[in-house]
Amino acid sequence: MSERISLFLYGKETCHLCHDMWADVQLLAKKNGYAIDLIWQDIEDQPELEVRYGLRIPVLTTPDERVICEGRLDAAVLLQHLQST
């Protein structure tokens, strides 16, 4: 488990659910011994991201944009992903 795992979180600075998911992902990873790089992607900075994710944020994905969860953190699904990488 020493290898770092990259994840992307798509959201907006003004989205409290996005900030909640950021904190929850960090906490869950730390609590379960996973080293992650959580990369923030503000969808307002890139029009194509706003079109893709606008009504779905927050959206947590893998680096190749496979969705892990959206709206709220699904801890079981995230743990399953972390265990499989």
Summary of the structure (lengths in Angstrom):
residues: 85
radius of gyration: 12.2
end to end distance: 9.1
largest distance: 35.9
contacts: 231
relative contact order: 0.25
helix: 42%
strand: 25%
